[in-house]
């Protein structure tokens, strides 16, 4: 598959909107929701999958119930930003399960990581034993999230406004 964008129409957008919320919906129910019959809906779904618009389906878990409710964002500055160094860092990051997201950044630092752990003690261990030992890391800065206001797959409870 190439990296060119795929043309999608209103029905395709409706399919994507429904699946983003209800990934396990049946094709029949999906067809009813978007206003098409089952066969064209199934064909559109298959086309969206084959073209890579839909990259997969997954279960979203509640991190609090799995004792992974501590979220930290970590700025990472590398000592070397040549392609080989970036590739080594990227490959090493993929092996650390606590790193949920890793983004190469244009700015005063090189990478921004989203790290999820069981608490501050767990985070300190991940930072010391895993993140700080990644290839070419020269400096890190940590920002601890106090509340997830909007996060993919999660519907945080409204904050308690009574003080």
Number of C-alpha atoms within 10 A of each C-alpha: 6 7 7 7 9 11 7 11 8 9 15 17 12 16 19 17 13 15 16 14 10 11 15 13 12 12 16 14 12 23 20 13 13 17 12 14 15 16 12 11 21 16 11 16 18 13 14 18 13 12 15 15 16 15 10 8 10 8 8 9 10 13 15 10 8 10 12 16 17 20 24 21 18 20 20 23 18 19 13 14 13 9 9 10 16 18 13 13 19 17 13 15 20 13 10 14 12 21 21 13 14 17 12 13 12 8 7 9 15 18 20 19 20 19 24 22 22 16 14 13 11 14 20 13 12 20 17 10 11 16 24 15 13 18 19 17 17 13 12 16 12 15 11 14 13 9 11 13 12 9 8 8 12 13 11 11 8 7 8 6 5 4 3
